[in-house]
Every structure is written in C-alpha cells, then in structure tokens.
C-alpha cells in the first residue's frame, strides 16, 4: 500500500498479520553427536565413578597432605602480604574442602569450609587474626589425620561447632547495593 502522506512509501503490514518466520536447522558435528544414542546407563556410570574414586582414595591423602603443607606455608607468611595470602590460602582451603566432599570425608569438608568462611570474612573486612587462623589450622590438621584412620575422634563435632563460633565473631561481608535497584525509599 502506498501512503501519500509519507511521500509514497509503503506502509508496514498491519500488526494482526504474522511476519514470515523461517527456522533453519543446521547440521553440525556437535548437533550430530548430541542426537546420537549411546553411552552408559546411569547405574553403570555411577558404579564406574565409585570404583574410580575408591582407586584414587590412596592418592587423596597425599593431595590433602600437600595442600595442608602449602596452606601452612602461606598462613605462616601471612602478615607480610595479607590480601594476596588470604586469597591464596582461601583457594587451598577450598581445594581441601572439595577433596573431602569428593572422597566422602564430611568432617574434612566441614573443617575446611569453616576455614574458607573465616578467610573470606577476614579478607573482606581487611582483618587479620592469627589466633582464629591457627585454631582452624589445628582442627583441620586433626580432622585430616583422623580421616586417614577412617575414625572420628571423640569431641570432633564439638570442635567443628567451636570453629563456627569463631567464624561468627567476624563480620559477614555485605553485598554492594546498586543505586536505584529495588529501593522504594522516596527522597525527602
């Protein structure tokens, strides 16, 4: 249709008419692989994963021991370079936590998680507390040693609860607030 009021240009189709849509399906290597049947049944895959983890369990103790040594070294040097050292120590504590989770060592996971939270809070607040860090190091070493013996020493749960109390003494970092995001306050 031509509209004389706009110099003879054609008007767009009315909104009630749908635009022509063309859907293209492109064959790619990835799409072909995604559609291909195969693989293991879930039960067989889980059984294979469990067997793999059991075979790697002996290496787990070496990995945890190495990570603990590195963590001790970083934390012993902490006062000279606090922000960088806290970040590096956090990464190692997280590695220990993840290893504990992977190899079904919940006490290791809990103690390392508490260390992660402590280091995170200290770093975010720009603080340093040698006593809180040393307490976490000692409990983490004890828990890792107990895990190697596959036993849980008496009082371990109380020690882990104590770590949470120590962490609770340090401020939880506040998330930054974006101006205008979700605020309902009106200017006075």
C-alpha positions in Angstrom: 0.0 0.0 0.0 1.2 3.5 -0.8 0.6 6.3 1.6 0.6 9.8 0.0 1.2 11.5 3.4 4.7 9.9 3.7 5.9 10.6 0.2 4.6 7.4 -1.4 6.5 4.9 0.8 4.9 1.6 1.5 3.3 1.1 4.9 4.3 -1.8 7.1 2.0 -4.8 7.3 -0.7 -4.5 9.9 0.2 -5.8 13.4 -2.5 -8.5 13.1 -0.7 -10.3 10.3 2.2 -12.6 11.5 5.6 -12.0 9.9 7.1 -14.8 7.9 9.5 -16.8 10.1 11.9 -19.3 8.7 13.5 -21.8 11.1 16.8 -23.2 9.9 18.3 -26.4 11.2 22.0 -26.5 10.5 23.8 -29.8 10.8 27.0 -29.6 12.7 29.3 -32.1 14.3 28.1 -31.1 17.8 24.4 -31.4 16.9 25.0 -34.9 15.4 26.9 -36.0 18.5 24.1 -34.7 20.8 21.5 -36.6 18.9 23.5 -39.9 18.7 22.3 -42.6 21.0 24.8 -44.4 23.2 26.7 -44.0 26.5 26.4 -46.0 29.7 23.2 -46.4 31.7 23.2 -44.1 34.8 23.7 -47.1 37.2 26.7 -48.3 35.3 28.2 -44.8 35.1 27.8 -44.4 38.9 29.3 -47.7 39.6 32.3 -46.9 37.4 32.7 -43.5 39.1 32.6 -45.1 42.6 35.3 -47.6 41.5 37.4 -44.8 40.2 37.1 -42.8 43.4 38.0 -45.9 45.5 41.1 -46.5 43.4 42.1 -42.8 43.8 41.4 -42.8 47.6 45.1 -43.6 48.4 46.1 -40.5 46.3 43.5 -38.4 48.1 45.5 -38.5 51.4 48.7 -37.3 49.5 46.7 -34.5 47.9 45.3 -33.3 51.2 48.6 -33.5 52.9 50.3 -31.5 50.1 47.5 -28.9 50.2 47.8 -28.7 54.1 51.6 -28.1 53.8 51.0 -25.3 51.2 48.3 -23.8 53.3 50.5 -23.8 56.4 53.3 -22.2 54.5 51.1 -19.4 53.2 49.5 -18.8 56.5 52.8 -18.7 58.3 53.9 -15.9 56.0 50.6 -14.1 56.2 51.4 -10.8 58.0 53.7 -9.6 55.1 51.1 -9.8 52.3 47.7 -10.2 53.9 45.2 -9.7 50.9 47.1 -11.9 48.5 48.0 -14.5 51.1 44.4 -14.7 52.3 43.2 -15.3 48.7 45.8 -18.0 48.1 45.0 -19.6 51.5 41.3 -19.5 50.6 42.0 -21.3 47.4 43.9 -24.1 49.2 41.2 -24.4 51.9 38.6 -24.7 49.1 40.7 -27.4 47.4 40.8 -29.4 50.7 37.0 -28.9 51.2 36.3 -30.1 47.6 38.6 -33.2 48.1 36.8 -34.0 51.3 33.5 -33.8 49.5 34.6 -35.9 46.6 36.1 -38.6 48.8 33.3 -38.8 51.3 35.1 -37.2 54.2 32.4 -34.9 55.7 34.5 -33.8 58.7 37.3 -32.6 56.4 34.7 -30.9 54.3 33.2 -29.1 57.3 36.5 -28.0 58.8 37.9 -26.8 55.5 34.6 -25.0 54.8 34.9 -23.2 58.1 38.4 -22.2 57.2 37.1 -20.9 53.9 34.5 -18.8 55.6 36.9 -17.4 58.1 39.4 -16.4 55.4 36.7 -14.9 53.3 35.4 -12.8 56.1 38.9 -11.7 57.2 39.8 -10.7 53.6 36.5 -8.8 53.0 36.9 -6.9 56.3 40.6 -6.2 55.8 41.3 -8.0 59.1 43.9 -10.5 60.3 43.5 -12.7 63.4 46.4 -15.1 64.0 44.6 -17.0 66.8 41.5 -17.7 64.8 43.5 -18.9 61.8 45.8 -21.1 64.0 42.8 -22.7 65.7 41.3 -23.5 62.3 44.7 -24.9 61.1 45.0 -27.2 64.1 41.5 -28.5 63.8 41.8 -29.0 60.0 45.0 -31.0 60.5 43.4 -33.1 63.2 40.4 -33.8 61.1 42.5 -34.7 58.1 44.7 -37.1 60.2 41.6 -38.7 61.7 40.1 -39.2 58.2 43.2 -41.1 57.2 42.5 -43.5 60.0 38.8 -43.6 59.0 37.7 -42.8 62.5 36.3 -39.8 64.2 38.0 -38.8 67.4 35.7 -38.0 70.4 34.7 -34.4 70.6 35.3 -33.7 66.9 31.7 -32.4 66.4 32.2 -30.0 69.3 35.5 -28.7 67.8 33.7 -28.1 64.5 30.9 -26.3 66.3 33.6 -24.2 68.0 35.1 -23.2 64.7 31.7 -21.9 63.6 31.5 -19.8 66.7 35.0 -18.4 66.0 33.9 -17.5 62.4 30.7 -15.9 63.7 32.8 -13.3 65.6 33.9 -11.8 62.4 31.6 -9.6 60.2 29.8 -11.2 57.3 30.6 -9.1 54.2 27.7 -7.0 52.9 26.8 -7.3 49.3 27.1 -4.0 47.4 23.9 -2.2 46.8 23.2 -0.9 43.3 21.8 2.6 43.3 18.1 2.5 42.4 17.9 -1.3 42.4 14.8 -2.4 44.3 14.8 0.6 46.6 11.4 2.0 47.4 12.6 4.9 49.5 11.5 8.3 48.2 13.6 11.5 48.6 12.6 13.7 51.5 
